[in-house]
Every structure is written in C-alpha cells, then in structure tokens.
Amino acid sequence: MRFAVTKVCGGGGKARAGALHVGGIGVETPALLLSTRKGLPAFVSCDLLASLPLPDSLLLHICPTHFIEGPPSKTISNIGGLHHMLGLPNHILVAAAGDSIESLPSSDATNKFGASFETPSGRRLVKPTDYVELISCMKPNLWASLADEVPAWSSEKRNKISVDRTLRWLDECIALNKASGMNTLGVVVGGSSIEQRKLCATEVSKRNVSGFWIGGFGLGENTEERCSLLNAVTDCLPSDKLRLVSRLGLPEEVLEGVAAGVDLFDSTYIYQLTMGGFALVFPVDTVERGMQNGVFESSSGDSTKINLRATVYRKDTSRLVDTCSCFTCQNHTRAYLNHLLNVHEMLAQILLEIHNTHHYLRFFHSIRKAIKDGEFDIFRQQFIESRRAHIATAVL
C-alpha cells in the first residue's frame, strides 16, 4: 500500500487531497468506503456495482465478524480470499470490525481478552487470535485491529481502560500476523476524553501500522465535542499516513472530518437512507460549477434528501435529480419509485441504493475538487449555510 498527500489547503487549513494505491489500483482521497453486508452493498450486485463511478466505487468496507457464522475460514482461504469469493478482484477491501463492541472482563490479559459481537446466535467473544485468523483467510487489502469503543458518556476511568485494551489488542494482532503488519490500520479510541484520545493516537503512531482508523464516533458526542476530538487526534498523527474515521455519514459530518484532515470515511448513511425510502437530491452539480471568484452560488436551495414514500410524489414524473447520470435517474421517475416503495417491492431499494451511492460519490468528487482549487473552506461554509437556510425556510 502507498499513500501520498497531494494537496493541503493553505492558510493553516488541514483539509487534504491524497492518492491511495493498493495492488495496482489508485483512488483519490477524501473518499467514501462503501458499507457492505457480508461483502457487497446491501442492494447492489457485482454488475450494478460496476455501473457506479470509477474508481470511487472500488473502496469497500468488510466486517470480518459478519463471516463468523458463514463459510469456514479455511474455505474462504482455499477459494483465494474474499476478492475471489465475491468476484471482486479489482476492488480494495478494507476489513474492520464495525459492529458495536462491548468488552468482556478477562482474568488473563495474554490470551483470553477479546471483544463481544452480536451474531444471529447471540453474542460471541472474539479474541485477537480468532480475529487475525479471519483476516489471514480473507486476505483484505487493509485491515484494522480490534478496538474497545466506548460511548461519549463513559467515565474517565472507562475511557482509559478502552485505550489500554485497544493498544494491547493492536500489539497482539500485529504480533500474530507480522506478514500483514504493513497493511494494518491502528485504531484510535478514548471516548470523549481529549487526553486519552491524544495518548492513544500518540501510542498507535509508534506501532508498525500503515494508517489509522479513528473509531468511537457517532456514539453520543455532540458536534462541538466531535470537532475538538477529531482535531486533537489528527494533530497527534503523522501527516504521511492514511486516516480513516467511522460513522461520520451526514454531509456536514463528512465536511467536518475533511476539515480535520481525514482521508477515508466509513458509514452506513447510504444504507440507512435507502431503507428509509429517502433519495439524496442536494445539488452536487451546482457545487462543482458554482465556485466562481470565491463565491458559492446555490440559488436552488439545498434540500439534502426527499422522502419518496410521501404521497406528493405519487404523480411526480420527474427524475430524482435532473442532472444525475445514474441508472435510476436515467430510466425511472419519482412516481415509479413511490409506487415500488408503497407495494414493498425490493426493486425500490435497489434503485434507491444505486442513486444514493452515485450521488454521494459525486459529493466526494466535489470535495476533492474544492481542496485542489484551494477553496475547501469556502465550499464547506457555503454548503452548511445553504443547508441552514433551507431548514429555517422549511420550519417557517
């Protein structure tokens, strides 16, 4: 794996554009890791995945613990790993245990400590030995170590325990799989404690890792806390290594993460939108064309998403987004999607996921362009202001 920062916004800004190269595949950052369910996005098959914007759609987040009760690890290994099992040889697979984690007490810190994950047959303890065995058989391009993530309301003592456990698990994972040490992402935790976050980031930086997975967000912290914590962490991380953050999915949250210097984003935001019957409609094309003389023009307003279950769309024969080139917008209307949702046809989720994924990948393209043009701060400010203006108008 190779990663290089190609552009940093001036004026003390931390937003950065970069290039990630893995196995001959190159992807520009900031970028989105597409969330998957046992290997593929929930409603997108391999052929549909190929229709999404390239190379942006080549990044997939795989949760190793989803395969605990699937095919035996040796079977996956004999097939040639997840790339061959899924039929995705040219995709970048990033493995991380993204399930909610509840640490279990342990009397033996050398080989019995581990994390508890929810499975169809109940909670299951996963030790570093189990986890590394899964990773070794799956052969992902990058993988994050086990982590003890805690919610924002945890005590200082609990935050300290989470850091100690995560560092201990990282050391164990690296020791168990030295061959993949250079492909490891060290996880940074610490709850809502800036002191523990800094300590964890500093200690993980000393390990043999090729990047960092900033975990523990989206667990109850408010916007002000998140901003302070993110900046505290990135200030302690080396600038030449990859940074990934989990659970920051809303457009405003993504922009906040980019402003703090984050390169990759893992989120179930698209899946949640699709399951709720929502379609993204904010004007990405206007964002791309509207940066002129330092001014962001967005006269069309910015309703981020629409609820296609609403009766107002029953006779709406327009596309989801007129300027969108995705399969859904080129072939179907809002009225048809409204019909599919109301008759509970799974095709509704398929078409929605195609559009939402396509639209959000274009959003990340706009972010990268703004950074390269040195206008990210203006881009972020005007995007958020237009959102606030739309929300205020909707309330009135």
N, C-alpha and C positions, 0 to 999 in steps of 0.2 A: 504494500500500500504506500502511495505517495500523496502527500497533501502540501499545497503551497498557497499562501495568501498572495493574491494578485493585485488587490487594491484595498486601501483603507481610507475611509472618509477623513478629510482633513479637519483642521480646527479642533483637534482633541477628540474627535469622534472615534468610536470603537467599532462601528459597523464595517464589515469587511466582506469582500468578494474573494473567492478562492477556487482552486481546481483540485478535485479529488480523482486520483487514478487508482483503480483496483483491477488487477487482472486484465489489463489492456482496455478497460472501459473508463472513459473520462466523463465526469459530471461536474458542472459548475455549482458553487455554493454562494449564498444560502440556498438550501434545497429542502424538500419535504421527503421524509421516509413514509412510503405508503403503508398504512397499517394492514395487516393480513390476519386471516383466520385459518390457522393451520397451513400457511404457505402462500395463499393468494388472497387478495381483497375479497371481502365477503360476497360481492355480487359480480365480480369481474373474472372471466375465464382468461386463459392464456391468449386466445386470439383477440379478445377485446382489449386486453392489456397492451397488446402490440399496437392498437389504434390510438393510444394516448401519446401525448407529446414526448418525443425523444430528444435527448437522453434523460430528461427529467423523471420519466416513469420507470427508470431502471433501478431505483432505490427501493428496497422492500424491507420492512421490519418483521422479523420472525421471532416468535416467542417460543423458546425451546420447551418450556413446560407444557405447552399445548400438545406436545407429542409424547408425553409421558405414558399415556394410555393408548397410543396409536401403534403403528408397526414397531417391532423391537428395534433398538438402536442398531444392532448388527445388520438387520435387514436394510435399514436406510444406508448404512455404510457400504454394504455389498452392492446396492444399486448405484453407488457413486456419490452419495451425499444428497442434500436437498435440491441442489441445482438440477440434477438428473431426475430425481424423483418427481419434481414439479414441472419438468420440461422447460426450465428457465436457465439455460446455460450461460446466457449473456446478461444476466441481471446481477446486481450487487445485493447480497443478502447480509443484513445486519441483525445478529441474534442478541436479544436481551430479554431477560425475564421481566416483562412489563406488567405482570399480574400484581394485584395488591398483595403486599407481603406482610405477614405477621410473624415476627421472630419467636422462636420457641426457646425456652430455657434449656441450658445444657450444662452437664456436670463435667464434660470432657471437652476442652477447647481445642484439642488437637485433631479430633476426627469425627466428633458427633454433632458439632454445631452446624446449623443449616437454617434454611428458610421454609416457611409453611405456605403452600399454594393450594388454592381451591381447584379441585378436579371434579369430574362427574361423579366419582365415587367418594367424595368427601375431601377433607384437607389432607395434604400429603407433605411429609418432610422431605426436602431436597437438600442434600449435603453437597459441598463442593466437589466431592468425588463423583457423585451422581451427575451433577451439572456438567462437569468437564467431560465426562463420558458421552453425554448427549451432544455437546459441542464437537467433540472429536469425530463422532459418527456423522453429524450433519454437514460438517465442513463449510460453515459460512465464511464469507469474506472477512467480516469483522464480528467480534463478539464482546459483550460487556460482562463483567464479573457479577456475581451475586451481590445484592445490596440490601441493607436494612433501612428501608424508607419509613419515615415517621410523619404523622400529620403536624400541622402548624401549631396545634395547641399542646404538643408534648412538652414535658418539663425539661429543664436544662440537663438534668441527670440522664433522662431518656435520650436526649439528643447526643450526649457524649457516648452513651452505650452504642447508639446507631453508628457513629463514626468508628469506634473501636472494632465493632463487629465487621463493618464493611471493609476496613483495611485488612483485618485478619483474613476475611474470605478472599480478598484480592490476592494477598500473598499466597494463600493456599491454591487458588485457581492457577496462578502463574507457575507455581512450583509443579503442579500436576500436569501442566501442558506447556512445557517450555518451548516446544516446537512452534506453538502458536502465540508465543509471547509478544511478538511484534505486531500481531493483529488484535491485540486486546485493548478494550476501552475500559479505563479505570473509572469507577462510579464515585461521584462526589455527593455526599449527603450531609446531614446535620440539622434537619428540620428548619425552624425559624431562627436559629441561633447563628448570627453572623460570625461569632468567634469560632464555633465548631465548623461552620462551612469553610472558613479560611483555613483552619487546621487540616481539614480533610483534603481540600484542594492542594495544599502545600505538600502533604504527605503522599498523596496519589501521584503528584508530579515527580516524586523521587523514584517511583517504580518504573519498571520496564514496560511502559504502555505506549501505544501509538496515538492515543487520543483519549478524550474524556466524555463520559456520559453524566450529565448533570441531572441527578434524579431528585425525587422528593418534592416536586412542584405539583400544583393542581390538587393539593391536599389540605385546603382550608386557608391558605395565606391570602391576605388582601393585596391589592395592586401595589401599594407603597412598600409593603414587606418584600414582595417578589422582586421589585426593581432593585432594592438595596441588596438583597441576597444574590441576585444574578450578577450585579456589578462587583460585589465583594468576591465572588467565586472567580469570575473571569480575570480579575486583577491579579489573582494568585496563580493563574495557569500560564504556561509558556505560550507565546504567540504563534509558534510554528507548528502546533499540533491541532488536530481536529477537535471540535467541541460540538457536542450533541445534547439537546435538552429534551426532556419528555413532558408530555401532557400540556404543552402550550399550543393550543389549536386555533383559538379565535384570531381573526386578522390583527386585532390590536395587540394580542399577546405575542404573536409572531413578530410584529414590528418592534415590540419591547425587547424580545430576545435578540433580534438582529442588532438593535442599538447597543446591546451589552456585549456584542462580539460573538454570538452563537452562529454556528455554521449549518447544523442539521437539526431538523425538528421532527420528533416522533409524536403522532397524535391520532386519536380516533375521531377527530372532529368530523371528517367527511362521512364516516360510517354513521355517526350519531345524526347528522343532518339527513342522510338518506333514510334511515329508519324512521325518522320523524316526518318524512314526506316533504322536506324542505329542499329548495334549489337555490344555489348561490347565484345572485344576479348583480352584484356590485360592478361598476363599470371599469373593468380591467383595461379595456382598450383605450378608454379615456385617460386612465393613469399613464399608459405608455405614450400617448400622443400629447398629453396636456402639460408637460413640463416645459414651459417656454419662458425664458428670461427670469427664471427663479420663481415662477408663479404656477401653481397647480390649478388648472381650470376643470371644474366638475359641476357644470350647471344642471346636470341631470339628477342631482341628488345622489344619495347612496343608501338605498335600502339593501342591506347586505344579503338578505335571503327572503324568499316568499314561501308561504305555506300552501302547497298545491292541493291540499285536501279541502281548502276553502271553496265555498260554492261560487264565489266570484269568478273562478277560473273554469267553471263548467262549460261556458260557451266562448272561452278565450282561444281564438285560433292563431295567436301569435306564438313565436318561438319563446323559449325560456330567456335567451339573450340573443338579440338580432345579430350581433357581431361575432357570436361564438361559432367555431368551426367543428365542434364535436359532433359525433354521430347522432346524438339525441336532438340537438338543435337543428341539424340539417334535415332531419327526417320526421320529426314529431312536434305536436303542438302542446300547449299547456292544457288544453281541454282533454286531449287524449291521456296525458299523464294523470290528470284529475280523475278521469274515468277508471284507469287502471288501479289507482290507489283506493278508490271507493268500492271496487269489486274485489279488492285484496289479491290482485294478480302480481306475482313476483317480478314480472317484467317491469313493473313500475320502479322497483328498487334497482334493477339492472340499469335501466335508462338514466335514473337519477344519479347513480354512482358514477356512471361514465361522465355525465355532465359536471357533477361537483368536483370530481378528480381533475378533469381537464381544466376547469375554471380556476381551481386553486393552484395548479401548476403554473398557469399563466400569471397568477398573482405573484408567485415567487420569481418568475421571469422579470416582472416589473420591478421588484425589489432589487434584483441584481443590476438591472439597467440603471436604476436610480443611484446605486452605490458607485458604479463605474463612471457615471456622469458627475459624481461629486455632489449630488442633490438629495441624498437619502434623508437628511434632517428635514428638509422642506417637504419631501414626499410623505414622511411619517406624520408631520404636524398637520398638513392639509388633509390627509386621509382621515385622521382621527377627528379633526374639526368638522369635516363634512359628515361624518357619522353622527357626531353630537348634534349637529344642526338638523339632521334628518329625524333623529329620535325626539328632539324637542318639538319639531313640527308635528310629528305623529301624536305626541302627547296632547298638544293643543287641539 
